[in-house]
Amino acid sequence: MTLQKSFSEWSTLAASATVNGQCFIDGQYRQAVEEQVFDKISPVDGRVIASIARCTTPDVDTAVACARRVFEAGTWSRMAPGQRKRILIAFAELIEKHSAELALLETLDMGKPISNAINVDIPGAANAIRWSAEAIDKVYGEIAPTPQDQLGLITREAVGVVAVVVPWNFPLLMASWKLGPALATGNSVILKPSERSPMTAIRVAQLASEAGIPDGVFNVLPGYGHEAGSALSLHMDVDAIAFTGSTAIAKALMIASGRSNLKRVWTEAGGKSPNIVFADAPDLKAAAVSAASAIAYNQGQVCVAGSRLLIERSAKAEFMEHLQAALEPWAPSHPLDPATQLGALVDQQHLAQVRGFIDTGIREGARLVQGGETGIAGVDGCYLKPALFDGVDNAMTIAQAEIFGPVLSVIAFDTAEEAVAIANDTPYGLAAAVWTRDLSKAHRVAKSIRAGSVWVNQYSAGDMTAPFGGFKQSGNGRDRSLHSFDKYTELKSTWIKL
């Protein structure tokens, strides 16, 4: 998809945009039961852009009862897979048809550059829905190797009512990675978007209905995590939760599962990904350009952000020159300008948290080489220039904590074994990258790193054909690929006496 609107055109659309802030239950928009709302403040310019329904336990109870009723009725759960496929493809097509509207909502909601929203996030969301739809009538059961007088059938069934709880950094894309397989396999879904970016979730609910998804199958409950999210996690009639977000919340969801009905909890949580550059990298300048993008893209608000740059000491001086030059163009600018690469952080609270980590890095002895300044001229938004730290020890806070902002820590190493030890020395294991000409070394290092994704001579590659998720405290389960279907189905063994 090619971005064709100008800064002026996007600004005009933003000024006249109307936002529906209601929840969506049983095929209809409605106010929250207790009629509470909260203001949605845009990080782009600090203005209130919407009044959003603040869903609480009564809304969760209503949505779960509705989702359970339609699941048991079989309207969607027992529909032929080929028919579900056709409806979900229609849903994907409607997302594409409304891409400009949805991209604008994403940018106003959480501050990402409009060029990213319309060229990456919205097409990616549509593709994720379409990919799962296309796959569902091509997934077969199994027959066990039984004795001659037995027939053993192994089949998959939808798990039931699934709560999908998603983060604010890629609001519709992360939701679609889960909505696609959850809906394709016949579940009823309750989507709980982050209170920081609920607007596209609310809008696509109507598109799902227009596509033909039956009432009650797809519901959207905006609200706070400690209210709507907690109520979903403790609900006795929610069968599974698919979550992307912080490790702390992932742990809380698993505890809630144990306190309630042992619902399945699938988590994609935090990361502190090492980007390892050896002196024999094919192109140090290209590696530096990639490293800059790996920490600055989406304002560093990326679970796989390359926030730890591990550089072989013998190449460090040259690499740092390339890296500083590569980071310089990543200056914050107005997100509605198509030329903008780096927009706003999600809100003032998060901006203050990221600035706090920068202050901590300085206090603990790391050297701030460049960046860290806040704000842009003429706009009252949440802007931060990427911060580059040198002289970082891996035990420092900025090397251990998931900052979730454009803050890069540079750590030197001397041997491959030392690089691997540093790379694995965090609670996380989401992703990593290795840059080297030596194919054998690339394989050895990649195999030794405890992470769900390892990229070689590139950063953040992959598509819907490959699973995505983490080791250790980065979570369990996988999004994308046919492996994602495992989260939303139960295996059943049926033995027939012949």
N, C-alpha and C positions, 0 to 999 in steps of 0.2 A: 504494500500500500504506500502511495506517495503522498507526502504532506503537501498540500497546495494552498492552504490559507496563509495569509499574512498575519503579522503581529496585530495589526489594526483590526483585521477581521475576527481573529480569536478574541480580542479584547471586547469587541462589540457583542459577540455572542455571549461572552461571560457576563457582561453588564445586564443582559436581558434574560439570562438563564433562570428558569423556574425549577425548583427542586421539590420533589415529593419526599417528605420525610417520614411517611407512615410505615408501619409494619405491614407484612403481606401474609395473610393466613387464609387457607381454604379458598384460594383463588381471588381474594379481595383485599384491597388496601383498607386499613382501618387504624384508628387511634389505639394507643396502648390502653389496656383495660383501666388502669389508674389515671389515664390521661396526662401522664407526666411527659415532659419533653426536655431536651437539652439543646443548646445552641451549638451549631457546627461553625467554627471559626476557620476561615481559610488561611493557611500559612503563607499564601502568596502575598496577601496585603493586609491581613489582620481583620478583615471585615466578616461579619456574620452572614453566612450564605444560605443557611437553612435551619429550620427547627425540626429536630429528629425525635421520633417516638422513643421514649425510654422504657423499653420492655422490662418487665420484672416477672416474678414467679407466676402470677395469674396468666400472663400472655404465654409463658412457656407451657403451662398446663393445657391451655387451649390448643396451642399448636401441636403439642405431642399427641393429644387425644385425637385431633383431626388427622394427623399423619398416620397414627395407628389404625384408625378406622378405615382409611382408604387403602392401607397396606393389606389389612385382613380381607377387605372386599375383593382384592385382586385386580382392581381396575388398571393398575400399572404393573404390579408385581407379577401377575400372571399373564400379562400381555405378551404376545409373541415377540421374541427378540428383534425380529426384522421390523416390526411395527415401532417398537421403541427406538430403533435405529433411525427410521425415517423422521420421527418427531424430533429427536435430538439433533439431527442434521438441520432440520428447519430452524431449530433454536440457534444453532451456530450461525446460520445464514442471517438471522435477524440481528444477532450481535454485530456481524459485519455490516449490515445495512445501517445500523445506528452507531457506527464506529465514531463519527465525529462528536456526537452527543456524549457518548460514553467516555471518550478520551478527555473531553472538556471537564466532565464531572471528576474524573480521576485527578486531573491537574489541579482543579480548584480545591479538591478534597484534601490531598496530601502533598501537593507542591512539586510533583515531578515535571520535568520538561514536557511540553505538549508533543514535541517530536517523538519522545520515547513512548508516550501514552498511545499515540495513534499509529505509530509504525512498529511497535514491539508488543506492548501489553494487550491491547484490544485484539489484534490479529492472533496473538498467542492464545488468548482465552478462547476465541472461536475455534482455533485449531485443536485445542485440547478437548473441547466438547465433541468436535467432529471425529477426532481420532478414536476416542472411546466408543462413540456410536458405531463407527465402521467396524470396530473389533468385535462387538458383542455377539453377533451372529456367526462368528468364526471361532468361538471358544467352545471346545468340546469336552464332554465328560470322559470317563475312563471305564474300562472293564478290567477287573482284577484277574490275575492268573489263578483261577480256582480249579478244584477237582471237577471231573466231568458231570457230577450230579449237582453242582452249584453254579449260580450265576451271580457274580459280585459286581454291582454297579456303583460307581463313584461319581456323584453329581454335586453341583454347586447350587445353593439357594441363597437368595437375598437375605441379609442379616436382619432387616426389619426397618426400624426407625433410626436414622443416622443424623447426629448433630455434626455439622461442619463448622468449625470455629477457625477463622482465618485472620491474618495480620493486616496491618495497615500499609505495608510498604509496596506490595503488588496486589491491590485489593481484589480485582476481578480475575487476574491471572492465577493467583494462588487458589482462589475459590474454584476456578474451572478445572484445575488439576484434580480436585476432589469431587466436584459435582459430576464430571464426566463419567468416571467409573461407578460412582455411587448410584446415579440415576440409571445408567445403562444396565446395571445388574438388577434393577427392579426395586430398589429401596425407596422409601419415603424420606425426604431430606428436610432438615431445618437448618438454614444457613444463618449463623450468627457472625456478622461482620464486626470488625473493630469499631469502637465508638469514634476512633480517629478518622475513619474513611468508610462510612457506610453507604455512600450515595449510589455507586454503581450496582451494588448488591440489591438495593431497593428497586432500582430501575429495571434490572434484568428479570426480576420476578414476573413482571408483566409480559416481557418478551417470551419467557418460558410458557406462560399461559397462552399467549397468542400462537405459539408454535404447536400447541396441542397437548402439553403436559397436563394431565387431569388435575382438577382442583384438589388441594390438600397434599399433593405429592411433593411440591416445592414451596417451602415457606421461608420467609425472611424475618428475623427478629433483631432489629438494631437495639443497642443498649450497652450497658457497662458489663465488663467481665465479671465483677464481683456480684452482679445481680442476675442478669439473664444468663451469662456464661456459667455461673455457679449453679443456678437452678437446673440447667441442662445437664451438668456433670453429675448432679445428685439425683436426677429423675429416675424413678424405678422403671419407667417404660421407654427409656432411650436405650437402644441396643448397642450402639457404638458411637464413639466420638473420633472424628478425624481433625487433627489440630496442627496448625503451624503457628509458631510464636516462640516465646522465651522458654528457656529450660526451667525456670522457676514455676511458670504456669503449667508446663508439661507435667512436672512432679505433682502439682496440686491436683491436676485432673486424674492422675493415676491413684492418688489417695482417695479422691472422691468416688472413683470406681469401686474401690474396696469397701468404702463406707455405704455404698448403695447396692447395686445389683451385679457387680463384676462385669459391667459393660466393657466391651473391647475399647481400648484407648490406643490410638495410633498417633504418634507425635513426630513432627519435624521441628526440632528445637534449635538451640543456639549454635554458633560457630565462632572459631577464632582461627581462620584458615591460613596455613603457611604457604607462601609463594617462594619456592626455593630456586635460586638462580646460581648455577655453577659457573665458574670462570670459563668453561668451554661451551657455554650457551651458543647456539648458532648465530645469534645476533643480539648483542647486549642492548643496543639501542631499541630494537623491537621489543625486547623483554621489558625494558623500562617503560615504554609507551603502554604496553599491556598492564604493567603493574600500576600505573597511574589510573587507568580505566578501572582496574579491579578494585580500587579503594574509593574512587570518586563517582562511579556510575550510580545513579539513583541516590546521590548524596551520601553514599556509603551505607545506606539503609538497606543492606542486602545480607542475607544470612550467610552466604558464601563469600562475602567481601574478602579480598586478599589483604587482611589487616596486619599480618606479620610478614615482612619481606626479609627472607633469610638469604644473605648474599655471601658468596665465598670471598674471604678476606682479600685474596690477591687481586680480585676484580672490583673491589668495593669503590675505590676512588673514581675509576672511570664510570662505573655504573651510577654512582650518586650524581655525577654531572648530567648524565642522560635523564635520570629520574627527576631531578629538579626542573629541568627544561620541559619534560613531559607533563609535569603537574601544573606548570604555570598557566596553560590555557584553561584549566578547569577552575575558572572563576565563576562564582554564583551570579546569575542574571535572572531576569524576569521569566518565569516558566512559560508564559504564553507567547514568548518570542520563539519562532521556529529555529533560530540560530542557537538558542541556549542549550548548553550541554549539562549544566549543573543548576538545579533549581533550589527550592527551599526545603529545609527539614520540616518534619510533619507538624510541629507546634512549638510554642515557646518553652514549654516544659522540657521537651526533648532537646531543644537547642541548649538550654541551661545545663542539662545532664552531660551532653557531649563536651561543652565548654569546661565543665567540672573535671572531666577526664583529662583534658589538655592541661589544666592547672595541676592536676595530680601528677601527670608525667613530668612536668617541670620540677615540681617539689621533690619527686623521688630521684631526680638526677639525670633524666634523659634530656637531650639537647634539642630544642625546637628549631629546626633548620629553616622552615618557612611555613606560612599559612597560619590559620587559627583565627583570623580576623572575622568579625561578624558584620552582617548588614550589607545592603547595597543602597546606592544613592536614590532617594526619592520614593522608596517603597518601605512600608512598615511591615516587613515579613520576617521569616525565620531563616536567615541566610548565614552560611559559614564557608569560608575558604578552606579547602583541604589542608590539614596540618600534617607535616612530615617531621618525625622524630628520628634522630640518630643516637647512637650510644645507648641503645636500649638493652637491658638485661631481661631475659625471658621471665624472670620472677617478678618483674615490675607489674603494677596494676594494668597499665596500658597494653601489656603483652598478654595478660591473662583474661581480662574482662571483655565481654562482647560489648563494645562501645556503640555499635550500630550507627556510626557516623563516619565522615571522611577523615579518619585519623590513622596514619600509617606508621608502624614501628619498624625500624630497620635494625636487624640483628646480624652480626657477622659470625661466620663459622669457618673452620679450617679443613674439616674432613666430611665425607658423606655420612659417616657414622654419627658425627656430632650434629649434623643437620637433621638427621632422622630423630635423634634424641630430643632436640629442641622442638621439632615439629610435633612430636607426640606428647610433649610435656604441657598439656592443657586438659581440662575435663572434656573438651569437645573433640569431635571427629567427623565433621561434616564434609570438608573438601580440602584439596591441596593441589599445588602445581609444582612441576619439576622442569627446569630448563637445562638441557645438556645435549651435546652432540653424541655422547656415548650411549648407544642403545642399551648395552648391558647395564650400565649404571642407572639409566632411566628405569629399567625394569626392576632392578634391585631396590632402588629407593621407593618407587611406587608401591612395590609389594610390602615394604616395611612400614609404610605410613598407615596408621589406623584411621582411615577416613572412608566415607561412602563413595566419594568421587575423587579421582586423581587425574589431572590433566597434564599432558606432556607437551612442552614447547607451545603452550597456549594457556588461556585462562577462561574458565566458565563456558566450556563447550558442551554440547549435548542437545537432544531434542526428545520428543515424546516416545521414541523407541527405546530409550535407556532409562532404567530406574534411577530415582533421586531420593536420597535420604542419608542418614548418618550413623556412625558408630558412637559408642560411649554415651555421654550426656547430650549428644546431638539428636537423640531420639531413636525411634524404632519404626518398622514398616517402611514402605516406599511409595512415593508418588511417581506418576508416569509409567509407561510401559504396561504390558500385561500383568506384571507383578502387582500393580496397584489394585487389580481386581480382588486380590487375596484379602484385602482389608474390608471389603464390603460384601463378602459371601461366606457362607458356612459350607464345609465339606460334609456330605452325607454318604454313608455306606449302606447299600441295600443288598441283602443276601437273599437269593431266591432258590428254593429247593426245586430241582428239576425232576 
